[in-house]
Amino acid sequence: MVCVESPAQLAQAMLRGYAAGAFAMDDGDGVHWYDPDPRAVLGPRGLHVSRSLRRTLDAGHFSITMDRDTAAVIRACAAPAQGREDTWLSPAFMAAVMVLIEQGWVHSVEVWREEVLVGGVYGVHMNGVFFAESMFSRPPVGRDASKVALVHLVEHCQGRGIELIDCQFLTDHLVSLGFVEISRSRWRTQLHAAMMTPTVWMGDER
């Protein structure tokens, strides 16, 4: 369990955790660290876009932005949904994430339908790694919007030289897009190499 006194302290602890290969979640009784084995990741050429998803992407029903409203994406990810009444994005955890937004570590892809936010994904960018934290979609108008957001995220990362995308745990949703599981030891080897590779996110020169 992580004991901190302020959102800023938790934010810094989270950054140290990412760099070491772990991540934090609030399970309702405080913030805990996780380092799963195996780990769900996507390599630089692993993205798979099905024909049906490609049709959705090409249909032009959605408009895509990046970092336009990261806070709104995070709030949507934290909101209760059918079959997911509780989430790990507690108010205390979200306060720390807001600190990371202000510091320039957290980025998002937003999916809009007629200026209504219907899907998105957010995460943390550090050197050659993007740690994807959470995503959401709002059916029926936002059907497949989270997949659309993730495809745009992956394509952006590949264009910026970000070689490794972490999604923590594998789901059917992620499998359909080409994510795979790797062992903890392999994850740490890839993480170490990617963390040694400086990359730029939309003019971010850190």
C-alpha positions, -999 to 999 in steps of 0.1 A, spaced: 0 0 0 12 35 -9 11 60 20 13 96 8 3 130 22 -6 149 -10 -15 144 -46 19 157 -56 36 130 -35 15 103 -50 22 116 -85 59 114 -80 56 79 -65 36 69 -96 64 81 -119 90 61 -100 67 31 -102 63 34 -140 100 37 -145 105 5 -124 78 -14 -143 50 -12 -117 18 8 -116 -6 19 -89 -44 14 -85 -68 23 -58 -89 -7 -49 -111 12 -25 -89 6 6 -59 28 -6 -34 28 -34 -15 -4 -41 13 -13 -65 9 -40 -92 35 -57 -113 16 -85 -131 32 -115 -147 25 -118 -176 22 -82 -189 0 -70 -218 20 -50 -244 20 -39 -280 53 -38 -300 61 -13 -328 45 -33 -355 19 -53 -336 -12 -33 -343 -40 -53 -360 -70 -35 -374 -99 -57 -384 -119 -50 -416 -149 -40 -396 -129 -16 -374 -112 -2 -405 -146 5 -420 -155 23 -388 -123 44 -390 -129 52 -426 -166 61 -422 -159 95 -408 -185 93 -380 -159 103 -354 -135 132 -351 -103 127 -332 -83 151 -310 -53 147 -288 -49 163 -254 -79 185 -260 -96 175 -228 -76 149 -209 -94 156 -177 -128 148 -193 -114 115 -206 -102 106 -171 -135 115 -155 -153 94 -181 -130 64 -174 -138 68 -137 -175 71 -141 -197 40 -132 -210 20 -161 -232 -11 -165 -212 -41 -151 -186 -17 -137 -202 1 -108 -168 8 -91 -135 18 -106 -99 20 -94 -99 58 -102 -107 71 -68 -108 109 -61 -74 108 -44 -59 89 -73 -75 112 -99 -61 142 -80 -26 128 -84 -32 122 -121 -43 158 -125 -9 168 -111 8 146 -138 -13 164 -164 -1 197 -153 35 184 -154 31 172 -189 33 135 -183 -3 124 -190 -18 125 -225 -51 115 -241 -68 107 -274 -104 119 -275 -131 106 -298 -160 129 -306 -194 125 -323 -210 158 -332 -189 176 -305 -199 150 -278 -171 131 -262 -180 94 -268 -147 77 -262 -111 80 -254 -79 67 -238 -53 82 -215 -19 73 -202 16 83 -193 44 90 -217 80 84 -205 108 83 -231 101 53 -255 71 40 -235 34 48 -233 17 34 -203 -20 32 -213 -40 35 -181 -77 34 -191 -101 39 -219 -139 43 -223 -167 44 -249 -203 55 -247 -226 33 -267 -246 33 -288 -233 65 -305 -198 57 -292 -197 20 -302 -161 10 -309 -149 45 -299 -124 32 -274 -109 10 -301 -108 40 -325 -90 60 -297 -65 32 -292 -57 28 -329 -50 65 -332 -29 64 -300 -8 35 -314 -4 52 -348 7 84 -330 32 66 -308 47 47 -338 51 80 -356 70 95 -327 93 65 -322 76 52 -290 83 16 -294 65 1 -264 29 5 -253 18 -11 -220 -18 -20 -213 -11 -39 -181 -37 -67 -184 -48 -85 -215 -85 -84 -225 -104 -97 -256 -107 -61 -266 -69 -57 -266 -63 -91 -282 -84 -80 -312 -60 -51 -317 -28 -72 -315 -17 -69 -279 1 -99 -265 13 -111 -231 50 -113 -223 67 -125 -192 77 -101 -164 114 -106 -171 109 -98 -208 88 -68 -200 115 -54 -178 141 -59 -204 120 -42 -230 111 -14 -206 147 -7 -197 156 -4 -234 126 18 -242 132 40 -212 167 48 -226 152 61 -258 142 98 -256 111 106 -277 90 138 -281 53 140 -277 37 168 -297 65 193 -291 71 182 -255 109 186 -252 113 170 -218 
